[in-house]
């Protein structure tokens, strides 16, 4: 169907033409006036900006000359910026900045071009002072102006836009130096000899520390579309910073690092940023992380970041790639009304061999070269509300599917099924070789150890040993709650299985990687039944440290009581269980006549009572053998006088007791749970707070050393 033609009277057409013409003439006239006055306006704007910098930030800004270059670009020459009472922050010889006209009409300053020829920024650190203090000064002023809570989604959106608006469509930078002077003793320099953006393509060359390295930051930048993809790499070498390495007391380097952003927009009330990070041949060498350098050959994260009103989140749609393996992380940090920490990891069932080969080199040294078949699946769920730390949630599950070990790596995890040699370490040094087998006269088979000691130690250290598979989640959960409340590592969650693996298979260095290796080896042993529970306990009883250079129940029974492990009474068994957490403090628990100090009575009643309720020993109202424990006479001459003032604060105590019901999952010794840090007779006040057996004078030290030997 053909639409009817609409006829517009000619007079309306003429009126419209006149109005449009007048509007155009007015714009041209205003533009001409503004153009003729723009130099004066520029001077006023610069003067206002300089005054504001001085008032708000304490900055002394000087500009040699300023003028327009083209329609919308401003050229500045000989610019200096000096914070009040601080070193010069910046010098710029020649800078041209252009802005886009249309966004400017709506109050948005978007750069169209930047041309910089010779300039520098120097950051000076002197003790606690820097020439960047003015930034903190401005932040403090802003925080006093308002108590209004900031919506994190709006904040993230605004900050991102401010950054992207400062990225020009065209850029040319030559000879721009960035320096860091740290207390005049360390210096770090980056000289950008060239950096260009041409139609979104970024290319740059950065000279590090004069001749140390040539870096490049290359890629694609589309600020208007909120997209970029850039890569950092060096010419013919790894990217590394000796300055940063010195600060970390280690080394960090990599071949290439790449980051990209595909989109950034509001989604369902949240501000969502989608992007990725990737790195190749990352090397981390730091003593607290690992004894060996850790190498991550190829890793990538496809990330969806969410910013809500009061939280920041790495969404579960994100994926971490490590060689052929993938895992989906979920990390959320809520700021208000309470701080809440959430972590979830989900790795779907995948080839177990791919998982082992994806482990960073140097992180699981004893498992390197292991061959397996089958699949593995992993899930972790962690939730902690800072206002309710005792309600922390923790669940970690590694599920095998037809998993079989075809070949061991560097360490045979079944070696302790036969006789072997154990070497204990003290402060990183080997003490002596101990044969775990019948050829050692102190070795004791599990069946030849008194139930009084076996039951007392299991009750205090790991009651569910025969029921768990290496880990006690309830114990770990409680440890997290205690450590969070104390703001320090006060309570551990180690089982006997974990203690055994740590001592037999791993180095004694306290590093993060060793702890991760310990957990994985325990899982492999327990879930694949590589070693029976009975054999694990037997080995544990024969290697456990129980005094100064005293290892195993065979040595301990003779050392303290002149008996065999089979002859130990209920009181002696409870005492030996008591000293396991702090074995070098054992002799401090005796009076000069060889009897035990009275502060141990509650411990004996608690452990003995718990054992009695479980049918492991007869009920006793007289202290479960406490008054019958006597240190053998050969050691009594090395005891401190009864009048010595002692302080037991070097031990972390908890006043948390087991309920009277069934066996509870506790891995921390119960002696530590009884007394809540009260001062009692155990360690001299002036003694160092460590495991070393030390006394006040040289004579006592000599006696203590002699008393710790074998008699």
C-alpha positions as CSV (number, residue, x, y, z in Angstrom):
1,X,0.0,0.0,0.0
2,X,1.4,3.4,-1.0
3,X,1.4,6.0,1.8
4,X,-0.2,9.4,1.1
5,X,2.2,12.3,0.5
6,X,2.3,14.9,3.2
7,X,2.5,18.5,1.9
8,X,4.3,21.0,4.2
9,X,3.4,24.7,3.6
10,X,6.3,26.7,2.2
11,X,6.1,29.3,4.9
12,X,7.0,26.7,7.5
13,X,9.9,25.6,5.4
14,X,11.1,29.2,5.2
15,X,10.7,29.7,9.0
16,X,12.7,26.5,9.7
17,X,15.5,27.6,7.3
18,X,15.7,31.0,9.0
19,X,15.9,29.4,12.5
20,X,18.6,26.9,11.4
21,X,20.6,29.7,9.8
22,X,20.4,31.9,12.8
23,X,21.5,28.9,15.0
24,X,24.5,28.2,12.8
25,X,25.5,31.8,12.6
26,X,25.2,32.1,16.4
27,X,27.4,29.0,16.9
28,X,30.0,30.3,14.4
29,X,30.0,33.7,16.1
30,X,30.4,32.2,19.6
31,X,33.1,29.9,18.3
32,X,34.9,32.8,16.7
33,X,34.7,34.8,19.9
34,X,35.9,31.8,22.0
35,X,38.7,31.1,19.5
36,X,39.9,34.7,19.8
37,X,39.7,34.5,23.6
38,X,41.0,31.0,24.0
39,X,44.6,32.0,24.9
40,X,43.3,34.2,27.7
41,X,40.9,31.4,28.8
42,X,43.8,28.9,28.8
43,X,45.9,31.1,31.0
44,X,43.0,31.4,33.5
45,X,42.5,27.7,33.5
46,X,46.2,27.0,34.0
47,X,46.4,29.5,36.8
48,X,43.3,28.0,38.5
49,X,44.8,24.5,38.2
50,X,48.1,25.6,39.6
51,X,46.4,27.2,42.6
52,X,44.3,24.1,43.2
53,X,47.4,21.9,43.1
54,X,49.0,24.1,45.7
55,X,45.9,24.2,48.0
56,X,44.8,20.6,47.8
57,X,48.0,18.8,47.3
58,X,50.8,21.1,48.4
59,X,52.4,21.0,44.9
60,X,54.5,23.7,43.4
61,X,53.8,23.5,39.7
62,X,55.7,25.7,37.2
63,X,55.0,25.9,33.5
64,X,57.5,27.7,31.2
65,X,55.0,28.4,28.4
66,X,51.6,27.2,27.3
67,X,49.6,27.6,24.1
68,X,47.2,26.0,21.7
69,X,48.5,23.7,19.0
70,X,45.7,23.2,16.5
71,X,42.0,23.3,17.4
72,X,41.9,21.3,20.6
73,X,45.5,20.6,21.6
74,X,47.5,22.4,24.3
75,X,51.3,22.5,24.2
76,X,53.2,22.9,27.5
77,X,57.0,23.4,27.8
78,X,59.4,23.2,30.7
79,X,56.9,21.9,33.3
80,X,58.1,21.1,36.9
81,X,56.2,19.6,39.8
82,X,57.7,19.8,43.3
83,X,55.8,18.6,46.4
84,X,56.2,20.9,49.4
85,X,59.4,20.1,51.4
86,X,60.1,17.1,49.2
87,X,62.3,16.2,46.2
88,X,61.3,17.2,42.7
89,X,58.6,14.8,41.4
90,X,58.5,15.6,37.7
91,X,60.2,17.5,34.9
92,X,58.8,17.6,31.4
93,X,60.5,19.5,28.5
94,X,57.8,19.3,25.8
95,X,54.2,18.0,26.2
96,X,51.2,18.3,23.8
97,X,47.8,17.1,25.0
98,X,44.7,17.0,22.8
99,X,41.1,16.4,24.0
100,X,38.0,15.3,22.2
101,X,35.5,18.1,21.7
102,X,32.2,16.2,21.8
103,X,32.7,14.5,25.2
104,X,34.0,17.8,26.5
105,X,30.5,19.3,26.0
106,X,29.2,16.7,28.5
107,X,31.9,17.3,31.1
108,X,34.1,14.3,30.2
109,X,37.7,14.8,29.4
110,X,38.9,12.2,26.9
111,X,42.3,12.5,25.4
112,X,42.7,12.4,21.7
113,X,46.5,12.7,21.5
114,X,49.6,12.8,23.7
115,X,53.0,13.9,22.4
116,X,55.8,13.9,25.0
117,X,59.4,14.7,24.2
118,X,61.9,14.3,27.1
119,X,60.6,14.1,30.6
120,X,61.0,12.4,33.9
121,X,59.2,11.3,37.1
122,X,61.3,10.6,40.2
123,X,60.0,8.9,43.3
124,X,62.2,9.3,46.3
125,X,61.9,7.1,49.4
126,X,63.6,8.3,52.6
127,X,62.8,6.3,55.6
128,X,59.0,6.8,56.1
129,X,58.8,9.8,53.8
130,X,58.3,10.0,50.1
131,X,57.6,12.7,47.5
132,X,54.2,11.0,46.9
133,X,52.9,11.9,50.4
134,X,50.6,14.5,48.9
135,X,48.4,11.7,47.5
136,X,47.7,10.5,51.1
137,X,47.1,14.0,52.2
138,X,44.4,14.5,49.6
139,X,42.8,11.1,50.5
140,X,42.7,12.1,54.2
141,X,41.0,15.3,53.3
142,X,38.4,13.6,51.2
143,X,37.7,11.0,53.9
144,X,36.9,13.8,56.4
145,X,34.4,15.4,54.0
146,X,31.9,12.5,54.0
147,X,31.1,9.3,55.8
148,X,28.9,8.1,53.0
149,X,29.5,4.5,52.0
150,X,30.8,4.1,48.5
151,X,29.1,1.7,46.1
152,X,32.0,-0.5,44.9
153,X,30.3,-1.1,41.5
154,X,30.1,2.7,40.9
155,X,33.6,3.2,42.2
156,X,35.0,0.5,39.9
157,X,33.1,1.9,36.9
158,X,34.3,5.4,37.6
159,X,37.9,4.4,38.2
160,X,38.1,2.3,35.0
161,X,36.6,5.1,32.9
162,X,39.1,7.6,34.4
163,X,41.9,5.4,33.4
164,X,40.6,4.6,29.9
165,X,39.8,8.3,29.2
166,X,43.4,9.1,29.8
167,X,44.5,6.6,27.0
168,X,44.7,8.6,23.8
169,X,43.8,7.4,20.3
170,X,47.3,8.6,19.2
171,X,50.4,8.8,21.3
172,X,54.1,9.4,20.8
173,X,56.5,9.4,23.7
174,X,60.2,9.8,23.4
175,X,62.8,9.6,26.2
176,X,60.6,9.5,29.3
177,X,62.4,8.4,32.4
178,X,60.8,6.9,35.6
179,X,63.2,6.6,38.6
180,X,62.8,5.1,42.0
181,X,65.4,6.1,44.6
182,X,65.1,4.1,47.9
183,X,66.9,5.8,50.8
184,X,69.6,6.9,48.3
185,X,71.0,3.3,48.4
186,X,69.0,1.6,45.7
187,X,67.9,2.9,42.4
188,X,65.6,1.7,39.7
189,X,65.3,3.3,36.3
190,X,62.9,2.9,33.4
191,X,63.7,4.9,30.2
192,X,60.9,4.8,27.7
193,X,62.9,5.5,24.5
194,X,59.8,5.2,22.4
195,X,56.1,4.4,23.0
196,X,53.5,4.8,20.3
197,X,49.8,4.2,19.8
198,X,48.7,4.3,16.2
199,X,45.1,3.3,15.4
200,X,45.0,1.3,18.6
201,X,48.3,-0.5,18.1
202,X,50.7,-0.1,21.0
203,X,54.5,-0.5,20.6
204,X,57.1,0.5,23.1
205,X,60.8,0.1,24.1
206,X,61.8,0.5,27.7
207,X,65.5,0.4,28.8
208,X,65.8,-0.9,32.4
209,X,68.7,0.4,34.6
210,X,70.7,1.8,31.7
211,X,71.9,-1.5,30.2
212,X,70.3,-4.2,32.3
213,X,67.5,-5.1,29.9
214,X,65.3,-3.9,27.1
215,X,61.6,-4.4,27.8
216,X,58.6,-4.1,25.4
217,X,55.0,-3.5,26.2
218,X,53.2,-4.2,22.9
219,X,49.6,-5.0,21.9
220,X,46.2,-3.5,21.1
221,X,44.4,-0.7,23.0
222,X,40.9,0.3,22.2
223,X,40.0,2.5,25.1
224,X,36.8,3.8,23.6
225,X,35.5,0.2,23.3
226,X,36.9,-0.8,26.7
227,X,39.2,-3.4,25.2
228,X,42.9,-4.0,25.3
229,X,45.4,-6.9,24.9
230,X,49.0,-6.2,25.9
231,X,52.1,-8.2,26.5
232,X,55.3,-7.6,28.5
233,X,58.5,-9.3,27.5
234,X,62.3,-8.6,27.3
235,X,64.8,-8.9,24.5
236,X,66.6,-12.3,24.6
237,X,66.2,-12.8,28.4
238,X,63.7,-13.1,31.2
239,X,61.8,-10.2,32.7
240,X,63.1,-9.6,36.2
241,X,63.8,-6.8,38.7
242,X,66.9,-7.1,41.0
243,X,65.4,-4.3,43.1
244,X,62.2,-6.2,43.7
245,X,64.1,-9.4,44.2
246,X,66.1,-7.7,47.0
247,X,62.9,-6.6,48.7
248,X,61.4,-10.0,48.5
249,X,64.7,-11.7,49.6
250,X,64.3,-14.0,46.6
251,X,63.8,-13.9,42.9
252,X,60.8,-13.5,40.5
253,X,61.2,-13.7,36.7
254,X,59.2,-14.8,33.7
255,X,59.4,-14.9,29.9
256,X,56.1,-13.2,29.0
257,X,53.2,-11.8,30.8
258,X,49.9,-11.0,29.0
259,X,46.7,-9.3,30.1
260,X,43.6,-8.4,28.3
261,X,40.1,-7.0,28.8
262,X,37.2,-8.0,26.5
263,X,34.4,-6.1,28.1
264,X,33.4,-3.9,31.1
265,X,29.7,-3.1,31.7
266,X,27.0,-3.2,34.3
267,X,25.2,-6.5,34.6
268,X,22.3,-7.1,37.0
269,X,23.4,-4.3,39.3
270,X,27.0,-5.4,39.4
271,X,29.8,-4.0,37.4
272,X,31.5,-6.8,35.5
273,X,34.9,-6.8,33.9
274,X,35.8,-9.8,31.7
275,X,39.5,-10.4,30.8
276,X,42.4,-12.7,31.2
277,X,45.9,-13.0,32.6
278,X,48.6,-15.3,31.3
279,X,52.2,-16.0,32.1
280,X,55.0,-18.3,30.7
281,X,57.9,-19.7,32.6
282,X,57.3,-17.9,35.8
283,X,60.1,-18.6,38.3
284,X,59.7,-17.9,42.0
285,X,62.5,-18.4,44.4
286,X,61.9,-17.5,48.0
287,X,62.9,-19.4,51.1
288,X,59.5,-19.2,52.9
289,X,57.7,-20.5,49.9
290,X,60.0,-23.3,48.8
291,X,63.5,-24.6,49.3
292,X,63.8,-25.0,45.5
293,X,62.9,-22.5,42.8
294,X,59.3,-23.0,41.7
295,X,58.7,-22.8,37.9
296,X,55.2,-22.4,36.4
297,X,55.7,-23.3,32.8
298,X,52.4,-22.0,31.4
299,X,49.4,-20.6,33.3
300,X,46.4,-18.6,32.3
301,X,43.3,-17.2,34.0
302,X,40.1,-16.3,32.1
303,X,38.4,-14.1,34.7
304,X,35.1,-12.5,35.3
305,X,35.4,-9.9,38.0
306,X,32.2,-8.6,39.7
307,X,32.0,-5.4,41.7
308,X,28.8,-5.1,43.8
309,X,27.6,-2.5,46.2
310,X,29.7,-3.9,49.1
311,X,31.8,-6.7,47.6
312,X,34.5,-7.7,45.1
313,X,34.3,-11.2,43.5
314,X,36.1,-13.4,41.1
315,X,33.1,-15.3,39.6
316,X,32.9,-19.1,39.3
317,X,32.6,-18.7,35.5
318,X,36.3,-17.9,35.7
319,X,38.8,-20.7,34.7
320,X,42.4,-21.3,35.7
321,X,44.4,-23.3,33.1
322,X,47.6,-25.1,34.0
323,X,48.9,-27.1,31.1
324,X,46.1,-29.6,30.4
325,X,44.2,-29.1,33.6
326,X,41.5,-26.6,34.5
327,X,39.9,-25.4,37.7
328,X,37.1,-23.0,38.4
329,X,37.8,-20.6,41.3
330,X,35.3,-18.5,43.2
331,X,36.7,-15.8,45.5
332,X,34.5,-13.2,47.2
333,X,35.4,-10.5,49.7
334,X,32.5,-8.7,51.3
335,X,33.4,-5.4,53.2
336,X,30.2,-4.6,55.1
337,X,28.3,-4.9,57.4
338,X,30.9,-7.6,58.3
339,X,34.0,-8.7,56.5
340,X,33.3,-12.0,54.9
341,X,35.8,-14.2,53.1
342,X,34.7,-16.9,50.7
343,X,36.7,-19.3,48.5
344,X,35.5,-22.2,46.4
345,X,37.5,-24.3,44.0
346,X,35.9,-26.8,41.6
347,X,38.0,-29.1,39.4
348,X,35.9,-31.5,37.4
349,X,37.1,-35.1,37.0
350,X,40.2,-35.1,34.7
351,X,43.2,-37.3,34.0
352,X,45.2,-37.7,37.1
353,X,48.5,-37.8,35.2
354,X,47.7,-34.4,33.6
355,X,47.1,-33.0,37.1
356,X,50.5,-34.3,38.4
357,X,52.3,-33.0,35.3
358,X,50.6,-29.6,35.8
359,X,52.1,-29.1,39.3
360,X,54.7,-26.3,39.2
361,X,58.3,-27.7,39.0
362,X,60.0,-27.6,42.4
363,X,56.8,-27.5,44.5
364,X,56.3,-31.3,44.9
365,X,59.9,-32.5,44.6
366,X,59.3,-36.0,46.1
367,X,56.5,-36.7,43.5
368,X,58.3,-35.5,40.4
369,X,58.3,-38.2,37.8
370,X,55.4,-40.2,39.3
371,X,53.2,-42.1,36.8
372,X,49.5,-42.7,37.5
373,X,46.3,-43.7,35.8
374,X,42.7,-42.9,36.5
375,X,41.0,-39.5,37.2
376,X,40.8,-37.0,40.0
377,X,38.1,-34.5,41.0
378,X,38.6,-31.7,43.6
379,X,36.2,-29.5,45.5
380,X,36.9,-26.9,48.2
381,X,34.5,-24.7,50.1
382,X,35.6,-22.1,52.6
383,X,33.4,-19.4,54.3
384,X,34.4,-17.1,57.2
385,X,32.3,-14.3,58.6
386,X,34.6,-12.1,60.7
387,X,31.8,-11.5,63.2
388,X,31.2,-15.2,63.7
389,X,34.6,-16.9,63.3
390,X,33.6,-20.0,65.2
391,X,31.0,-20.7,62.5
392,X,33.7,-21.0,59.8
393,X,32.9,-23.5,57.1
394,X,35.7,-25.6,55.6
395,X,35.3,-28.7,53.3
396,X,38.0,-30.1,51.0
397,X,37.5,-33.2,49.0
398,X,39.8,-34.9,46.5
399,X,37.9,-37.8,44.8
400,X,39.8,-40.5,42.9
401,X,38.3,-42.5,40.1
402,X,40.1,-45.8,39.5
403,X,43.4,-44.2,40.5
404,X,46.5,-46.4,40.3
405,X,50.1,-45.5,41.0
406,X,52.2,-47.1,38.2
407,X,55.6,-45.7,39.1
408,X,57.0,-43.7,42.0
409,X,58.6,-40.3,41.6
410,X,61.8,-39.4,43.5
411,X,60.4,-41.0,46.7
412,X,58.9,-44.4,47.2
413,X,56.0,-43.7,49.5
414,X,55.9,-47.4,50.6
415,X,59.5,-47.5,51.8
416,X,58.4,-47.6,55.5
417,X,56.7,-50.9,55.0
418,X,60.1,-52.4,55.4
419,X,63.1,-51.6,57.6
420,X,64.6,-48.2,56.8
421,X,67.0,-45.6,58.2
422,X,65.5,-42.4,59.7
423,X,67.6,-39.3,60.2
424,X,66.1,-36.7,62.5
425,X,67.1,-33.0,62.1
426,X,67.6,-30.3,64.6
427,X,67.7,-26.7,63.4
428,X,68.4,-27.9,59.9
429,X,71.3,-30.2,60.9
430,X,71.1,-34.1,60.9
431,X,71.4,-35.6,64.4
432,X,72.1,-39.3,63.8
433,X,70.9,-42.2,61.8
434,X,68.3,-44.4,63.4
435,X,67.4,-47.8,62.0
436,X,63.6,-48.4,62.1
437,X,63.7,-52.2,62.4
438,X,64.7,-55.2,64.7
439,X,68.4,-54.6,64.2
440,X,68.0,-51.5,66.4
441,X,67.7,-52.6,70.0
442,X,65.5,-49.7,70.8
443,X,63.0,-50.4,68.1
444,X,59.7,-51.6,69.5
445,X,57.0,-53.5,67.6
446,X,53.5,-52.0,68.1
447,X,52.4,-55.1,70.0
448,X,55.2,-54.6,72.5
449,X,54.2,-51.1,73.5
450,X,52.1,-50.7,76.6
451,X,48.4,-49.8,75.9
452,X,48.8,-47.2,78.6
453,X,51.1,-45.2,76.3
454,X,49.4,-46.0,73.0
455,X,46.0,-45.0,74.3
456,X,47.2,-41.9,76.1
457,X,49.0,-40.6,73.1
458,X,46.1,-41.3,70.7
459,X,43.7,-39.7,73.1
460,X,45.8,-36.5,73.4
461,X,47.1,-36.2,69.8
462,X,44.7,-37.9,67.4
463,X,41.7,-39.8,68.8
464,X,40.2,-40.6,65.4
465,X,43.5,-41.9,63.9
466,X,42.0,-45.3,63.0
467,X,38.9,-43.8,61.5
468,X,40.0,-40.8,59.5
469,X,41.9,-40.8,56.1
470,X,44.7,-38.5,57.1
471,X,42.8,-35.3,57.8
472,X,40.2,-34.2,60.4
473,X,38.2,-31.4,58.9
474,X,36.6,-30.4,62.2
475,X,40.1,-29.9,63.7
476,X,41.2,-27.9,60.7
477,X,38.0,-25.8,60.9
478,X,38.6,-25.1,64.6
479,X,42.2,-24.2,63.9
480,X,41.2,-21.7,61.3
481,X,38.7,-20.1,63.8
482,X,41.3,-19.9,66.6
483,X,44.1,-18.5,64.4
484,X,41.7,-15.9,62.9
485,X,40.7,-14.7,66.4
486,X,44.2,-14.6,67.7
487,X,45.5,-12.9,64.5
488,X,48.5,-15.3,64.5
489,X,49.2,-19.0,63.9
490,X,48.4,-20.4,67.3
491,X,46.8,-23.8,66.6
492,X,47.7,-26.4,64.0
493,X,45.5,-29.2,62.6
494,X,48.1,-31.9,62.0
495,X,47.1,-35.6,62.4
496,X,49.6,-38.4,63.2
497,X,49.5,-39.3,59.5
498,X,50.7,-35.7,58.7
499,X,53.3,-35.7,61.3
500,X,54.7,-39.0,60.1
501,X,54.8,-37.9,56.5
502,X,56.5,-34.6,57.5
503,X,59.3,-36.4,59.4
504,X,59.9,-39.4,57.2
505,X,59.4,-38.2,53.6
506,X,60.0,-34.4,53.6
507,X,62.7,-31.9,54.4
508,X,62.3,-30.1,57.7
509,X,62.1,-26.6,56.1
510,X,58.9,-24.8,57.1
511,X,57.7,-23.6,53.7
512,X,54.4,-23.4,52.0
513,X,55.3,-25.8,49.3
514,X,56.4,-28.4,51.9
515,X,53.1,-28.2,53.6
516,X,51.2,-28.6,50.3
517,X,53.4,-31.6,49.5
518,X,52.8,-33.1,52.9
519,X,49.0,-32.9,52.4
520,X,49.2,-34.5,49.0
521,X,51.4,-37.4,50.1
522,X,49.1,-38.1,53.1
523,X,46.2,-38.2,50.8
524,X,48.0,-40.6,48.4
525,X,49.0,-42.9,51.3
526,X,45.7,-43.0,53.1
527,X,43.4,-43.2,50.1
528,X,45.4,-45.8,48.3
529,X,46.1,-47.8,51.5
530,X,49.8,-47.8,50.7
531,X,50.7,-48.3,54.4
532,X,48.5,-49.9,57.0
533,X,47.3,-47.8,60.0
534,X,49.1,-50.2,62.3
535,X,52.4,-49.8,60.5
536,X,52.1,-46.0,60.4
537,X,51.5,-45.9,64.1
538,X,54.4,-48.3,64.8
539,X,56.8,-46.2,62.8
540,X,55.5,-43.0,64.4
541,X,56.0,-44.4,67.9
542,X,59.6,-45.3,67.0
543,X,60.7,-42.0,65.5
544,X,58.8,-39.4,67.6
545,X,61.0,-36.9,69.4
546,X,60.6,-37.3,73.2
547,X,63.5,-35.3,74.6
548,X,66.9,-33.8,73.9
549,X,68.3,-36.4,71.4
550,X,65.7,-38.9,72.5
551,X,63.7,-40.5,69.6
552,X,61.1,-43.2,69.8
553,X,59.3,-44.8,72.7
554,X,62.1,-47.4,73.2
555,X,64.6,-44.7,74.0
556,X,62.1,-42.6,75.9
557,X,60.9,-45.4,78.3
558,X,64.5,-46.2,79.2
559,X,65.7,-42.5,79.3
560,X,63.0,-41.3,81.8
561,X,62.1,-44.5,83.7
562,X,64.6,-47.2,83.0
563,X,61.9,-49.4,81.6
564,X,60.9,-51.1,78.4
565,X,57.9,-49.7,76.5
566,X,55.8,-52.8,77.6
567,X,56.4,-52.0,81.3
568,X,55.0,-48.4,81.3
569,X,52.3,-47.7,83.8
570,X,49.2,-45.6,83.2
571,X,50.9,-42.6,84.8
572,X,54.1,-43.0,82.8
573,X,52.1,-43.4,79.6
574,X,50.1,-40.2,80.3
575,X,53.3,-38.3,81.1
576,X,55.1,-39.4,77.9
577,X,52.0,-38.4,75.9
578,X,52.1,-35.0,77.6
579,X,55.7,-34.2,76.5
580,X,55.2,-34.9,72.8
581,X,54.3,-31.3,71.8
582,X,57.3,-29.8,73.6
583,X,59.7,-32.7,74.2
584,X,62.7,-30.7,75.2
585,X,60.8,-29.2,78.2
586,X,60.2,-32.7,79.7
587,X,62.7,-32.4,82.6
588,X,61.3,-29.1,83.8
589,X,58.1,-30.9,84.8
590,X,59.8,-32.8,87.6
591,X,60.4,-31.8,91.2
592,X,64.0,-32.3,92.5
593,X,63.0,-35.6,94.1
594,X,61.8,-37.0,90.7
595,X,58.1,-36.6,91.3
596,X,55.9,-34.6,88.9
597,X,54.9,-31.0,89.6
598,X,51.4,-30.4,90.8
599,X,50.2,-28.4,87.8
600,X,50.0,-31.6,85.8
601,X,47.3,-33.1,87.9
602,X,44.4,-31.6,85.8
603,X,46.0,-33.0,82.7
604,X,46.3,-36.5,84.2
605,X,42.7,-36.4,85.4
606,X,41.4,-35.3,82.1
607,X,43.3,-37.7,79.9
608,X,42.8,-40.6,82.3
609,X,39.1,-39.8,82.7
610,X,38.6,-39.6,78.9
611,X,40.4,-43.0,78.6
612,X,38.2,-44.5,81.3
613,X,35.0,-43.3,79.7
614,X,36.1,-45.1,76.6
615,X,37.0,-48.3,78.4
616,X,40.7,-47.9,77.8
617,X,41.7,-47.9,81.5
618,X,40.0,-48.4,84.9
619,X,38.4,-45.3,86.5
620,X,40.6,-43.8,89.1
621,X,40.0,-41.0,91.6
622,X,43.6,-40.7,92.6
623,X,45.1,-39.0,89.5
624,X,45.5,-42.0,87.1
625,X,49.0,-42.8,88.4
626,X,50.2,-39.2,88.7
627,X,51.7,-39.8,92.2
628,X,53.5,-43.0,91.2
629,X,55.5,-41.4,88.3
630,X,59.1,-41.1,89.3
631,X,62.0,-39.9,87.1
632,X,64.9,-42.4,87.4
633,X,67.6,-41.4,89.7
634,X,70.3,-41.1,87.0
635,X,68.5,-38.0,85.7
636,X,67.4,-36.3,89.0
637,X,70.8,-34.7,89.5
638,X,70.2,-32.6,86.5
639,X,66.8,-31.1,87.6
640,X,66.4,-27.5,88.6
641,X,65.9,-26.6,92.3
642,X,62.2,-26.6,93.3
643,X,62.5,-22.9,94.2
644,X,63.2,-21.9,90.6
645,X,60.6,-19.5,89.2
646,X,59.1,-21.0,86.0
647,X,56.9,-19.5,83.2
648,X,55.0,-21.7,80.8
649,X,53.8,-18.9,78.6
650,X,56.1,-20.2,75.8
651,X,53.4,-22.9,75.2
652,X,50.1,-22.0,73.5
653,X,47.3,-23.2,75.7
654,X,43.6,-23.5,75.2
655,X,41.0,-24.0,77.9
656,X,38.9,-26.1,75.6
657,X,38.1,-29.6,76.9
658,X,36.6,-32.6,75.1
659,X,33.0,-33.4,75.8
660,X,32.2,-36.5,77.8
661,X,30.7,-38.2,74.9
662,X,32.4,-40.3,72.2
663,X,35.9,-39.6,70.7
664,X,36.3,-36.1,69.3
665,X,38.5,-35.1,66.4
666,X,41.3,-33.2,68.0
667,X,44.8,-33.0,66.7
668,X,46.2,-30.4,69.2
669,X,47.5,-31.9,72.4
670,X,45.0,-31.7,75.2
671,X,47.5,-30.4,77.7
672,X,47.5,-27.2,75.6
673,X,43.8,-27.1,75.9
674,X,43.6,-27.2,79.7
675,X,45.2,-24.1,81.1
676,X,44.6,-21.1,79.0
677,X,48.1,-19.6,79.2
678,X,48.3,-19.5,83.0
679,X,51.8,-19.2,84.5
680,X,53.0,-22.4,86.1
681,X,56.2,-24.2,86.9
682,X,57.8,-25.3,83.7
683,X,60.3,-23.0,82.1
684,X,62.6,-20.3,83.6
685,X,61.4,-16.7,82.9
686,X,64.7,-15.7,81.4
687,X,64.9,-18.8,79.1
688,X,64.5,-18.3,75.4
689,X,61.0,-19.3,74.1
690,X,62.1,-22.3,72.0
691,X,62.5,-26.0,72.4
692,X,66.1,-25.7,73.6
693,X,66.8,-27.0,77.1
694,X,68.5,-24.0,78.7
695,X,69.1,-22.9,82.3
696,X,70.3,-19.8,84.1
697,X,74.0,-20.4,84.6
698,X,76.8,-22.3,82.8
699,X,76.9,-25.1,85.4
700,X,73.2,-25.7,84.9
701,X,73.6,-25.7,81.1
702,X,76.3,-28.3,81.3
703,X,74.1,-30.5,83.6
704,X,71.1,-30.1,81.2
705,X,73.2,-31.2,78.3
706,X,74.5,-34.2,80.1
707,X,71.1,-35.0,81.5
708,X,69.6,-35.2,78.0
709,X,71.9,-38.1,77.0
710,X,71.5,-41.8,77.4
711,X,72.2,-43.5,80.7
